[in-house]
């Protein structure tokens, strides 16, 4: 008799727990959960307003000096990176940036100076191909000598004192 009473009490408790579980207590949960701030729900729209800046006040001579300095810096970076443990990506990136600055110089000078510059650009492109093909860094010393030779030649031929009459 006692066992059946305990069994009924246990069934009643399980049924009561099931009822509470199914009914839930959502309103109690809403009481203690913080409501989101309406300002944080608003998303800001990003507005891009491109502005064009004119190159007023910058002469071709100033642009030439700037691009020539950039080329010289990238060429020095290339020469420094041309060592047996050098990073090939750094070497190629330095060479590409130097070539880009030499290409920016071409429209600033007279056609005969641009033709001389084009010969140096071709030399640098050949050097780039040699660096790309040198997978095992066997020709690093030769590539470094070539880069230094090209740098000296461009510095001799295109220093501002010698080229200032050829700038447009």
C-alpha positions as CSV (number, residue, x, y, z in Angstrom):
1,X,0.0,0.0,0.0
2,X,2.7,2.3,0.9
3,X,4.5,1.6,-2.4
4,X,1.5,2.5,-4.5
5,X,1.2,5.8,-2.6
6,X,4.8,6.7,-3.3
7,X,4.3,5.7,-6.9
8,X,1.3,8.0,-7.3
9,X,3.2,10.9,-5.6
10,X,6.1,10.4,-8.0
11,X,3.8,10.3,-11.0
12,X,2.1,13.5,-9.8
13,X,5.5,15.3,-9.4
14,X,6.5,14.2,-12.9
15,X,3.3,15.3,-14.4
16,X,3.6,18.7,-12.5
17,X,7.2,19.1,-13.8
18,X,6.0,18.3,-17.3
19,X,3.2,20.9,-17.1
20,X,5.6,23.6,-15.9
21,X,8.2,22.6,-18.6
22,X,5.6,22.8,-21.3
23,X,4.0,26.0,-20.0
24,X,7.4,27.7,-19.9
25,X,8.2,30.9,-18.1
26,X,8.8,33.3,-21.0
27,X,7.4,36.3,-19.2
28,X,9.8,35.7,-16.4
29,X,12.7,35.6,-18.9
30,X,11.6,38.8,-20.5
31,X,11.6,40.5,-17.2
32,X,15.3,40.0,-16.7
33,X,16.6,40.3,-20.2
34,X,17.8,43.8,-21.1
35,X,16.1,45.4,-24.1
36,X,18.4,46.5,-27.0
37,X,19.1,50.2,-27.2
38,X,17.3,51.6,-30.2
39,X,20.3,53.7,-31.2
40,X,22.5,50.6,-31.5
41,X,20.0,49.1,-33.9
42,X,20.4,51.9,-36.3
43,X,23.1,51.2,-38.9
44,X,25.1,54.1,-40.3
45,X,25.3,54.4,-44.0
46,X,28.8,54.7,-45.4
47,X,29.0,57.6,-47.8
48,X,32.0,57.8,-50.2
49,X,32.5,61.2,-51.6
50,X,35.5,61.1,-53.9
51,X,37.4,64.3,-54.4
52,X,39.6,65.1,-57.2
53,X,42.8,67.0,-56.4
54,X,44.4,68.9,-59.1
55,X,48.1,68.9,-59.6
56,X,48.3,72.6,-59.5
57,X,51.6,74.0,-58.5
58,X,53.5,70.8,-59.3
59,X,55.9,71.3,-62.2
60,X,57.3,68.6,-64.4
61,X,60.7,69.2,-62.8
62,X,59.3,68.5,-59.4
63,X,57.5,65.4,-60.6
64,X,60.7,64.2,-62.3
65,X,62.6,64.7,-59.0
66,X,60.0,62.8,-57.1
67,X,59.7,59.8,-59.5
68,X,63.5,59.7,-59.8
69,X,63.9,59.6,-56.0
70,X,61.3,56.9,-55.8
71,X,63.1,54.8,-58.5
72,X,66.4,55.3,-56.7
73,X,65.0,54.1,-53.4
74,X,63.4,51.0,-55.0
75,X,66.6,50.2,-56.8
76,X,68.5,50.4,-53.6
77,X,65.9,48.2,-52.0
78,X,66.4,45.7,-54.9
79,X,70.2,45.7,-54.5
80,X,69.9,45.2,-50.8
81,X,67.6,42.3,-51.2
82,X,69.8,40.6,-53.9
83,X,71.7,38.3,-51.6
84,X,71.8,34.5,-51.3
85,X,69.2,34.4,-48.5
86,X,67.1,37.2,-50.0
87,X,63.4,37.1,-50.5
88,X,62.5,36.7,-54.2
89,X,59.1,38.3,-53.8
90,X,60.7,41.4,-52.2
91,X,63.2,41.4,-55.1
92,X,60.5,41.3,-57.8
93,X,58.3,43.8,-56.0
94,X,61.2,46.2,-55.7
95,X,62.0,45.8,-59.3
96,X,58.4,46.3,-60.4
97,X,58.0,49.5,-58.3
98,X,61.2,50.8,-59.8
99,X,60.0,50.1,-63.3
100,X,56.7,51.8,-62.6
101,X,58.5,55.0,-61.5
102,X,60.7,54.9,-64.6
103,X,57.6,54.6,-66.7
104,X,56.2,57.6,-64.9
105,X,59.3,59.6,-65.9
106,X,59.0,58.9,-69.6
107,X,56.2,61.3,-70.4
108,X,58.0,64.1,-68.5
109,X,61.1,64.1,-70.7
110,X,61.7,64.8,-74.4
111,X,61.4,61.9,-76.9
112,X,65.2,61.3,-77.3
113,X,65.6,61.1,-73.5
114,X,62.6,58.8,-73.3
115,X,64.2,56.5,-75.9
116,X,67.4,56.3,-73.8
117,X,65.3,55.6,-70.7
118,X,63.4,52.9,-72.6
119,X,66.7,51.0,-73.2
120,X,67.3,51.0,-69.4
121,X,63.8,49.9,-68.8
122,X,64.3,46.9,-71.1
123,X,67.5,46.1,-69.2
124,X,65.6,46.1,-66.0
125,X,62.9,43.9,-67.5
126,X,65.5,41.4,-68.6
127,X,66.9,41.5,-65.0
128,X,63.4,40.8,-63.7
129,X,63.2,37.7,-66.0
130,X,66.6,36.5,-64.8
131,X,65.5,36.9,-61.2
132,X,62.3,35.0,-61.8
133,X,64.1,32.2,-63.6
134,X,66.7,31.9,-60.8
135,X,64.7,29.5,-58.6
136,X,67.7,28.3,-56.5
137,X,69.4,31.6,-56.1
138,X,72.5,30.5,-58.1
139,X,72.9,33.8,-60.0
140,X,72.2,36.2,-57.2
141,X,75.7,37.8,-57.4
142,X,75.4,38.3,-61.1
143,X,72.0,39.8,-60.7
144,X,73.2,42.1,-58.0
145,X,76.1,43.3,-60.2
146,X,73.7,43.8,-63.1
147,X,71.3,45.9,-60.9
148,X,74.2,48.0,-59.6
149,X,75.5,48.6,-63.2
150,X,72.1,49.7,-64.4
151,X,71.7,52.0,-61.3
152,X,75.0,53.7,-62.0
153,X,74.2,54.1,-65.7
154,X,70.8,55.7,-65.0
155,X,72.3,57.9,-62.3
156,X,75.0,59.1,-64.7
157,X,72.6,59.6,-67.6
158,X,69.5,60.9,-65.9
159,X,70.7,62.9,-62.9
160,X,68.7,66.1,-62.6
161,X,71.7,68.3,-63.6
162,X,72.1,66.5,-66.9
163,X,68.5,66.0,-67.8
164,X,66.9,69.4,-66.7
165,X,67.1,70.7,-70.3
166,X,65.2,67.6,-71.5
167,X,62.3,68.0,-69.1
168,X,59.1,69.2,-70.8
